[in-house]
């Protein structure tokens, strides 16, 4: 059996595919099937190491982006997408997979179009409360549609409603569960105060970093801070924090990192009393599995159409509060963080409500469907070639 994965160039699209690949291999082994051959098609590999570790071959496939605003690049990128469809057709004819799994995003369009032309079954997964354009475009011809928020269902055409399943987001096993003691020991955290874990997305957030730095004196007065700044922002944030906290008796409570690998992420989450994060769907799902209360700061809708909807959908469960970026000030952030993190009952209640939101079995549910469809397609193809 051969399986093709495709997803846009962000961690929120890429790593759920890795989680699915892990589950596919595990289930294939338990069912005593031959190990599937797996491929990732897209403009770039995003994380070459993760692909290598999961025995997924990368096949370069160009894709053009359609911007929501006027740009001449939309014209040139249209032809890039056409070239991508031709490239994907050639690659898929060569591989001839039994199923294509698409995570959405503009980079998936050439691959799903090519798969439709070749009548290869396509499964799409939508993480957000409001589906993206690539998945809405692929939906009418999709074999199955997996969603994370039930509110996403109404955006899809009526004729595909019977193909939709509420599965949740596949999360890699290595970060789905927390390490309660690792960060305490590694960072020598002050056990007398709560710990706040701050995430700005896979690339960091300059706006969140700026507000956090301004709020640092207040934040470290009542909590340890573990702050993922983003690789490009780390040097400036670290230098500025040393100036701001230079004379503070609690300066040792602040810990900045450019990027956290899976083990460090698991440890930081285990130590966290409260998580402050952007509102990407994968980040929300990870927080939910960690059973931690959250303050969500969605990217403004002018930049990202989905995060605000995600944030409020999750907040409705009682697991999180939402701070709009337009209203975000150092005082508001620090006071809201203190209100939650220093109230043990509130921390427990919000964490439990968040834990009820996630489905830890999402990857296995999707993997089982992939194998079922793949086996059926392989059998049909074999018969047609007889």
ZIDAPE-V575360 format. One record per run of one state. SS is the DSSP state (A for helix, B for strand, O for the rest). FROM is the first residue (numbers start at 1). TO is the last residue. If there is no record, write none. Layout:
ss:SS from:FROM to:TO
ss:SS from:FROM to:TO
//
This chain:
ss:O from:1 to:1
ss:B from:2 to:6
ss:O from:7 to:10
ss:A from:11 to:30
ss:O from:31 to:36
ss:B from:37 to:42
ss:O from:43 to:47
ss:A from:48 to:53
ss:O from:54 to:55
ss:B from:56 to:60
ss:O from:61 to:72
ss:A from:73 to:95
ss:O from:96 to:98
ss:B from:99 to:102
ss:O from:103 to:105
ss:A from:106 to:117
ss:O from:118 to:121
ss:B from:122 to:126
ss:O from:127 to:132
ss:A from:133 to:139
ss:O from:140 to:143
ss:B from:144 to:147
ss:O from:148 to:149
ss:A from:150 to:155
ss:O from:156 to:157
ss:A from:158 to:163
ss:B from:164 to:166
ss:O from:167 to:172
ss:A from:173 to:176
ss:O from:177 to:181
ss:A from:182 to:187
ss:O from:188 to:193
ss:B from:194 to:198
ss:O from:199 to:205
ss:A from:206 to:220
ss:O from:221 to:222
ss:B from:223 to:228
ss:O from:229 to:233
ss:A from:234 to:244
ss:O from:245 to:250
ss:A from:251 to:253
ss:B from:254 to:257
ss:O from:258 to:261
ss:A from:262 to:271
ss:O from:272 to:273
ss:B from:274 to:277
ss:O from:278 to:280
ss:A from:281 to:290
ss:O from:291 to:292
ss:B from:293 to:296
ss:O from:297 to:306
ss:A from:307 to:315
ss:O from:316 to:319
ss:B from:320 to:322
ss:O from:323 to:324
ss:A from:325 to:327
ss:O from:328 to:329
ss:A from:330 to:341
ss:O from:342 to:343
ss:A from:344 to:355
ss:O from:356 to:361
ss:A from:362 to:384
ss:O from:385 to:386
//
